[in-house]
Amino acid sequence: MKILVLISNVPDTTTKIRFTGDNTAFDSTGVQWIINPWDELALTRAVELKEAGAVEKITVGNVGRQTTEPTLRKALAIGADEAIRVDAEPEDAFFVAIQLAEVGKDFDIIMAGIEASDYNGSAVGGMLAELLGFNSVSAVSGLNIENGELIINREIDGGSQVLTIASPVVTIVQKGIAKEPRIPAMRGIMMARKKPMNVVSPVEAKAKTEMINFELPPPKAACKLVDEENAKELIRLLHEEAKVL
Amino acid sequence: MDFELTEEQQLIKDTVRDFAEREIKPVAGELDENAEFSYPLTKRMGELGLFGMTLPEKYGGQELDTLSYIIAVEEIARIDGSQAATLAAHNSLGISPLFEYGNEEQKMKYLPQLCTGEALWSFGLTEPSAGSDSRGSKTTAVLKNDEWIINGSKIFITNGSADITKGCTVQAVSGEKGGKKIFTTILAETGTPGFTQKTMHGKMMWRASNTSELYFDDCRVPQENLLGKIGEGSHIMLQTLDGGRLSIAAMGLGNAQGAYEMALAYAKERKQFGKPISKFQINAFKLADMALKIELARNLLYKACWLKDNGKPYGKEAAMSKLYCSEIAKEVSDEAVQIHGGYGLMKDYDVERFYRDQRLLQIGEGTSEIQRIVISRLIGC
């Protein structure tokens, strides 16, 4: 089986978010970029399946400019066999899905993180399945391959669900798909430099959404301390200021 | 001049940082408190390929440059001095002389298992009465009937007596020429009759690393356990210490970086007189001085690595790096404790451990005083 793991290049989760151009663009100055945490877990599971002999090849795919290559190189160091980068600015989820549909046709399993930690769109995986005509299953927290059959675990309200599904399939994965993201070994880092980084041109596509502007959440109000004897004042504040009563 | 790390060096830095934060940080305080050597962490460092990083692949190495290795030590030391000590000593003192001076048979016999972290190797130089004056060594090695017979003792030997210690490279007096001692290095394997390894306890610092006393009592090893040539011991020792200085410097740099980050975070959070203490000029200037010292230390150390990687002489810069990085670790961790106030004296705060761990760095692998002698000689005094 051949797996394509979709890799989003996102700002480190501890990044202090700023905007430029009158709040119309993300300010990437000084930002450290990482593999989207859900994608990293998906890749880890793919590597585990390959080590168990259930998968023959792992490809990682991304839509982005050359600046995303260090992130893809890390994915190769973790254990992917090759990378495909569609050389375009990822304008919106639809645009990204169109591009990935072009490169994702020949895979048995496509793994997409349930969302990317920057825009939290949760849209690419489903769109991609539709565009490719693949089966798709979301909120996947376990993926096993036994005798060529895909066995999937899903977390559902109050329990979990086990199902089998025919490939080709897009699995939209969440936490639990792997225990911890794999830390690449030095040998992996060394080998990554020799693995193929295939750069392909984008196909004609038009974004369906347009970013108007961003807003930061309002700064947290200062904490008000109420004397323990003064329950009345606490109730007044909860009622009149916090308006929760 | 290019001050950028390569994409690969940056990935190594991020990877080792991730490992140290995820796997070492949660247990470092407890291991230190219990003075417990961590076999699982040593195994993990081996799995990640942190041992033998600069060695060729055929010996189990990763074929990386010196700077990549130094960055790895720095990143581990940013979180924990003890694990950094295990890593630096095994690479610079255990693996390095075997690789540089071992014959092919010796390399193939020892290096692969030392690179996976299944086994450790130590370097026996310091003796109870021979520290800075290494020529005062009294341990002897006599060649008799195709065997070296070793007698004497060593002290403060890192990785010398762990359960997985495979052996030690022993510096011994093998004779005399013109009234001067001849030094020879010999490989002594754990389990050889007459070779006793004893773990030292009661350390102030690096409490989760393995420090040992070694005793040789008519310890007989085969003649082929000679490392390098007879009489080459001083040269092997000096070359090994040159490389070792870079890793001790990296430990100083990492310690300073870790202590500084803790102090900065604490100063921004801790409020006194109605504002964060980082807003008081006296603390802000302290933090600025820390950042400055760390920047200077990193530039000096990375330059020394660059010289080594480009086949240029680096002895002077290695000594300068070792001296400077270890001394700023002392200054930075001291001020970091000061910024933490009373909390900095408590074991609940990692900065307390950093303050203790840095203290070895001005003493081990050539004291600050010896580094100044080395530098002064190299500048022609």
Interface residues (C-beta under 8 A of the other chain):
Chain A: E69 P70 R73 K74 A77 E180 I183 P184 A185 M186 R187 I189 M190 A192 R193
Chain B: E7 E8 Q10 L11 I12 D14 T15 D18 F19 R22 E47 L48 G49 L50 M53 Q62 E63 L64
